[in-house]
Amino acid sequence: MKISLKLLLSTIVVMALALGFSGFYFVNYVFETSLAREVGQAADESSILSFAFETAVLNVPTIYRVLPDSTVEEIATNLERGGRSTNRLIRIADEEKKILHTSDGFDADEQLLQQTEQSIKAYRIIKTEDGYFVHTCATINALGRVLYLETMKDISDVFTERAMGFSLYRKVTLVMLVTGTFIMHLIASLLTKPIRLLTRATRRMAGGDYAYRARQVSNDELGQLTCDFNHMANALEENIKKLEEENEAKEEFMGAFAHELKTPLTAIIGYADMLRTHKLDEEKSFLSANYIYTEGKRLEAMSFRLLDIIVAKKEQAELGEVHTAEIFEYLREMFAEENRGMRFAFLYDDAIVWAEMNLIKTVLVNLIDNACKASEEGSTITVRGTRLDEGYRFEVEDEGIGIPPEEQRKITKAFYMVDKSRSRSKNGAGLGLALCEEILKIHNSELMIQSEQGKGSCIGFVLGETI
């Protein structure tokens, strides 16, 4: 069952109970008040009739020591006639509760009469064929006799009004329930609208539409829930995009890796087969063997680079204090003057950085190696180390082919090469910068690339300085 329907039914039940009990209490209160008023009037009228009877007895001639029955009946008749306009009904009984006079239409039984004792007034509500009446009974002391005076007062209007009140209230209650149901249906729809929108958004996202967002229509708790849901959806969409990008990167990596293996392996197999099946002269045999060796070394270098990347991703480096002078001396010895047909310049400020020395050496060696591959012979490659306010900056600058702006974001991907033919001709596989990126992540740093196509590149990174 929908929550809006539950809310609607709950409200209708509460309204029905509230209206039912309040209506019953109100109508019954009015009825009890009216009934009490009529009973009071009946009692007052009984007292007045008793007083009138006793007054009439005083006018009886004194020749009677005891009031005769005929005189009693005569007085009762006069009293009855005096209240004819009010439909007065009376009945008088003697000491032995024997009926002496009864008005026409007085059809009450004698139960109240038999229960009434001397000096006691009693009443009851009775129902007859003609309606509802207040039946009263009172004693009268008249000229040595004790008489019983009974009256009946018609109160059918009070019960009729109660029945009409209940009937009217049922109609009013029904109208209010119908109206309340309609209004509550609108309110329930408005209150549950955020839930419906969230449900729709959930289904859309479950169907693959991760960009769909629930519309916020209120500022209450449900509105906050919608806002939190959208934040969750944003995070989910970002994670899915990252997973898709990682999956795409893995596919590209596998494709590039297979391609990079295929090219040298094809050459190695071809030259090896030629050496195996043909008798070549010494020069051709040397060239073939040299090509096999060169391509084998390229495969070996690529394997080591891949292994280094895998290790760098999993490694938790033990960082410590490293003297920059020691790093630059190592690089100077490794890339001696005029090495690879290049000129090298090493310019640095002596400082102590927080790093893992061997890993930083690997980064700089790869950056210098890439600079050599991107440069023509005779070019100058400058390696700098500069102290900054925020740390220590390492830079490798070349005068090579440069990197187009649209390629700069991609060069740290494995096997990505700006100029594939040039890189392969120099035994490049596009793994150096990918390895550098993984190592720098361990040091909470990243590559910073400045390049202009045709004028060279400057690639650097910043490490934290301790002194």
N, C-alpha and C positions, 0 to 999 in steps of 0.2 A: 504494500500500500504506500502511495506517495506521501511524503511528509506534509505536503499542503493539504491533502485529504484528511490525514490524521489530525492536523491542526484545526481544520474546519469542523470535523466531527466532535472533537473534544470541546470546542467552543460552543457548538450547538447543544451538547449534553449539559454543559455548565449553565448555559442560558436557560434551557428548559427547566432544569432543577431550580435555578434561582427564581425564575418567573413563577413557576408552579408553587413553590413554598411561600414566596412573598405575596402572591395573589391569594392563596388560601388564607394566609394570616390576615391580610388586609380585609377581605370580604367577611371572614369569620369575626374579626374584631368589630366591624360595623354591625354585624348581626347581633353579637353578644351585647353591644352597647344599646342597640334598639330594643332587644328583648328585655334587658334589665330595666330600661325606661318604661316599657309596657307593664312589666311585672310590678314596678313601683306605683304606676298609675292605678293598676288593678287593686293593689293593697290599700292605696289611699281611698279609692272608691269604696272598698269594702268597709273601711273605717268610717267613712262618711255615712254609708247606709246604716251601719250599726248605730251611729250617733242619732241619725234621723229616726230609726226605729224606736230607740229609747226615749227620744223626745216625744214621739207620737204616743207612746204608752203613758206619758205624764198627763196627756189630755183625756185619757179614758176615765169615765166616772168612777168615783171612789166606792161605789156600791159593790165593786168586785174586789174581793181580797186576793184572788188569784186571777191572772189574766186568762180569759177563756180562749179556746182555739179559734173560735169564729172571729174574735177581735184580732188575733194574730194574722189570720188570713186576710182580713179586711185591710190591716195596715200594710201587709206585704203587697196586696194588690195596688194600694195607693203608691207605694214606693216604686213598684214596677211601672206604673203609668207615668210616674214623674220622670222616669229615664227612658221613655219610649224612643225619643229621638236618638238616643245613643245605643239602641238595641240592648237595653239592660236585661240581663237574665239572672233571676234569683231563685233560690230555693230555701225554705225554712223547715227545720225539723224541731221536734220537742225534746224533752230531757232524755227520753228513751230512743232518740234519733229516728223517731217515726215522722215521716214526711207530712207536713201540714199544708205546704203550698209549693207549687212548682210552676215556673213560667213556661209558656209555650216555647219549645225549641231547646229547653234545658235538658240535654240528654246525657249528662255525665253520670257515671256510675256512683255508687255510694262508698267507694274505697276511701276517699279522703275524709268523708264524714265519719266513718267508723274509726279512723285513726286519730281524729282530732279530739283532744281532751279539753276540759273546761279551762278557761283563761289562756288558751293557746290559739294563735293564728297560724294557719298553714296554707300552702299553695302548691300547685303543680301545673305542669304544661301537659295538655292532653290534645289528642288528635281525634276528630270526629269526621263524619261524612261531610260536614259543612266546612271543615277547615281546622285551624289550630286555635286553642283557647287557653287563657289563664284561668284556672279553677281555684278559687280561694274559699276558705272556710274559717269563720270566726264565731266566738260565743257571745251571746247577748244576755245580760241580767235585766229582766223586765218584770216588775210587780210580782216578785216571789218566784219567778220561773227562770230557768236557764234554757235558752233557745240557741239553735245553731243556724247561722246565716251563711249560705253559699252563694257565690257569684260566678258568672262566666263572662270573660271579656275576650272578644274576638281579636286575635293577633295574627290572622292569616297573612296580612299585608307584610309583616316582618319576614315571614318565611318565603313569601313570594319575592320580596326584594332580594333575599339571599340567593334564591335560585336564579333570579335575573342577573345578580352580581357575578355569580359563578359563570353563567352563560356568556355575559359580556366579557369577562376576564379571559375566558377560553378563546374567544374570538380575537381579543387584543393580543393575547399571548401567541396565537397562531400567526397573526400579522407580523408581530415583532420577530418571531422566529424566522419567518420567510424573509423579511427585510434584513434581519441580522445575518442570515445565511448568505444572502447576496453580498452584503457589505463585507462579511468575513471572508468570503471567497476572493474578493478583490484584494483584501489585506493579506490573506495567505499567499496569493499569487505574487504580490509585491515583496513580501518577506522572503519567499523561497526563490525569487528570481535569481539572486546570486548563486544559489545552489544549482539551479538548472543551467546557468551559464558555465559553472565549473564542471558540471557533468558533460556538457557539450564539448568543452575544451579538452577534458580528459579523453573523451572518445576520439576527437580529432587527432590528438597527439598519439593515442594508441594506434590510430590508423596510419601514422607516419608523418602527419603534418606537424612537425616540431616547431614551426614558426607561429602557429596559432596561439593566441593569448585570450584569456577570459576577460570580458569587459567588466570593469569595476563600476557598480551602480549605487554604492552606498559607502558611508564612512564608519559604519558600525563594525562589530566583530566579524560579520560575514564579509564586509568590504576589506577588512584587514586580511582575512583568510584568502580572498581573491588576490590581493597584492602579494601575499607570501607565495601563493601558488604560481603567480607569474614570475616571481624571482626564482622559484625552484625550476620553472620551465626554462628560464634564461640559462640557468646553470646547466640544466640537462642538455639544452641545445648546444651550448658551448662544448660540453664534454663529448657529445655525439660528433660535432664537427672535428674535435681533436682526434677522436677515434677514427673518423673517416679519413682525416688527413694522414694520420699515422698508418692506416691501412693502405692508403694510396702511396705513401712514401715507401712502405714495405714492398708494394708491388713494383714501384719504380726501381727500388733498390735491387730486387731480384732480377728484374729485366736488365738493368744496367750491369749487374754482376755477371749474369749469363753472357751478355754481349762482350764484356771485358775479358771473360775467360775464352770465349769463342775465337776472338781474333788471334791472340798469340798461340792458342792451342792448334788452330788451323795451320798457322805458319810452321809451328814446331813439327806437327805431324807430316806436313808436306815436305819440308826439308829433310826430316829424318827418313821418310820413305824414299826420297831421291837418293840419299846416301846409301840406303839399304839396297836399292834395286839397280843403281847405275854406278858404273865405275867412273868417277870424276877425276879431273886433274887436281893437282895439289891446291891451286888457287881457289877453284870452285868448292872443293871440299872444305877449305878453311872458311870461306865466306858462309857456306851453309852451316857449318858447326858454330861459327860466330853468331849467326842469326839465331840459331837454336839457343845458344848461351844467353844472348841478350834478352830474348823473349822469356826464357826461363827465369832470369833475374828479375824481370818486370813482374812476372807472376809471384815470385817469392816476395818482392817488396810489397805487392798488393796484399798478399796473405798476411804479412806482418802488420801492415797498416790496419787491416780489418780486425786482426786480433787485438791490436792496441786500442781500437775504438770500443770493442766489446769489453775489454778490461777497464778502460776509462769510465764507461757507463756504470760499472759495478763497483769500482774502487772507491774506498773511503780514504783519501790521502791523509797522511800525517803531516800537517803543516808545521813549519818552524821558521826560525830566523835564517834568512839567506842573504849573503852579501852579493850585491849586483855586480861588483867588480869581478867576482869569481865566475859568474855566468858569462860576462863579456870576454874574459880571457879564454874561456873554453871555446866560444864561438870564433874568436880570432885565430886560435890554433887550428880549428876545424876547417874554416874557410880562409886559407892563407891568401896572401896577396896574389892577384891575377888567377885565382882558382876558377876553373870552368870558363876562363876567358872573361871574367868580370873583375871589376875593381870594387873593393869593399871598404867602407868607412865605418868605424865603430866610435860613436860619440856617446858618452854616458856620464851621469853623476853618480858618485859612489854613495850607496845607501844600503839599508837593510830592509828587506821586504818579508812579508809573511807568506810563505809558499812552500811547495815541495820542489826541490831544486831539479831533480831529474825530469819531472813532468814539464816544468817551465822551459827547460832546455829543449825538450821534444817539441814544444810549441814554437819556439823561436827557430829551431832547425827547419821545421816544416814551412814556416813563413818565408825564410830565406830561400829554401829550395823552390817554393812557388815563384818567388821573385826572379830567381835565375831562369826558370822555365818561361816566364813571361817577357824576358828581356833579351835583347840582341847582344852578341859578343861585344865586349868593350864598354858596356854600360856600367854605370855606378850604382851599387846597392848600398844604401845607408841604413845602419842599425843604430837606433838611438835609445837612450834611457834618460828620462827627465823626471826630476822631482816636482810634484804638484802639491797644491794644498790638500787635495782629496786622496793623494796616494802617489804611486810611482808608475809612470807610463812608459811602456816598451813600444817601439815602432820599428817597422821594416818598410823602407821606401825604395821603390824602383823607378826606372825610366822606361818601363815596358809598354805593352799594348793597351793597358788600362782595362777597366771593367764597365760595361754599359750600366746605367742606373737601374734598368729593369732586371739586370742579372745579379745585382749585388745582394739581394735577399735570398738567392738560391744557391750561392756558391758554397755554403756550408753543408749542403746536402751531399751525402755519399755518392760518388761517381759522377757528380755534376762538374762539367768542364765548360768554360766559356768558349774556348777554341779547341775543339776535340782533336782535330788533326795535328795542331801544334803540340798539344799535351801528349798525345800518343807518340809523336816523333821524339819526345824527350822522356819517354817511359813514365808518363804521368797517368794516373788512374782516377784522379778527382777525389782522393780520400784524405789528403793532408789537412784541409781546412775543417773537414768534418771531425777529424781527430782533435784538432785545436779547440774546436767548440766544446767538445765533451770534457776536455781537460780543464778549460776555463770555468765550466759550470761547477766543477769541484772547488774552484777558488773563488766562487761567487763573482765571477767577472764574465766578460763577453768580448767578442771581436768588434772593433770599431773600424769601419772601412771608409776611406776617402779615396776616390778614384776619378780620373777623367780620361775618357777614351782617347788613345793615341798619345797620352802624355805621362802615363804611369799611375801607380797606386801607392797608397800609404795605409798599411794595415797595422793596428796596434791594440793594446789592451792595458788596463790599469789594475795594479795590485795594491793591497793595503801595505802601508809603510809602518815599520815599528819605531824607527829612529829618524 
